[in-house]
Amino acid sequence: MVNNTDVKLSANRAFLGHITSNVRAIAFDYTTNSVFIYAYYDTEPTEDDYEIIDCAVTEILADFPDFQSQEIILTQTNAPIDTLNSYKGWIFIKYKA
């Protein structure tokens, strides 16, 4: 059985070294057989941004054999972080003064 803490710990480990300077925040969600990653960017995400996130998600999938699919949603937004959907939790939030 998958639980929120295990998924969050796996995601935190998976994203080490996989967060570029244009990422504002990353949230996660999951169902019994799927994982969802929502990355919010300062700039329009590129194919390279997608590939970097995909590498991290592959590491999450390796930790949870019950996850049979993934969905990665990349969004450019300048909205305040506290107005963005965190789904089941934040993996990363960039500090802005």
N, C-alpha and C positions, 0 to 999 in steps of 0.2 A: 504494500500500500504506500502510495506517494503522499508525503505531507509537505506543508508549506516550508517548514524550516529546512528540510533536506534539499528541496528544490532551490531555495534561496542560497544556501551554502554552496551547492554545486555551481549555480550561476555566478556567484561572486568569484569562485576559483576560476571558472571558465573564462571570465572576462578580464582576468589579469593580463595585461599586455595587449588587450584587444579593444581599447577605448581610445579613439582618435581625438584630436584637439577640438573638432567641430561638434562633438557629442555634448548635448546639454543634460540629457537624462536617459536612463534605460529602465523600463519596467518589465515585469514578467507576469504571465498567467499560464494556467495549464488545466487540462481536463484529464480524465483517466488515461487517455491514449495520445494526447497532443500537448506540445509546449508552444507558447506564443511569446515572442519578444517584440517589444515596442520601443524603438529608439527614436528619440527626439533630437533633432539637429539644429544648429545655428544656421547652416547653409543647406542648399539643396543636396540631398544625399546622392552619392555616385555609385557606380557599379563596384568600385573598390571598397566603399563603405559597407555595401551589402556583403561582399566576400569576407571582410574582416568579422562582421557580426556572425556570419554563417559558420566560420571556424569555431567561434565560441559556442554556438548552439550545438555543433557536432559534439563538443566535449560534454555538454549537458545530456545529450541523447545517449552517450556512452555510459553515463551514470544511471540511466533509467531505461532499461530494456522495454518497459511497458509503453513508453512514448514511441508511437509508430509514425508520427508525423510532426512537422514543425511549421510554424508560420512566422515570418519576420516582416514586421511593418516598420518602415522608415519614414519619418515625417519631419519636414522642415517647419519649425514654428518659433515665433518670438514671444509666445504667450508666457505669462508668469508660470513658474514651475508648479506653484500650488494650485493652478487651475487645470493642470494636465492630469489625465487618468493614470493612476498608479496600479490599476488592476489588482493583482494579489500582493504587490510590493515593488519597491524600488531596488534595483541592483546598483545603480549609480545615479548621483545628482551632482552636477558641477556647481561649485560655489561661485556666486557672482555678488560682488559688493555693490 
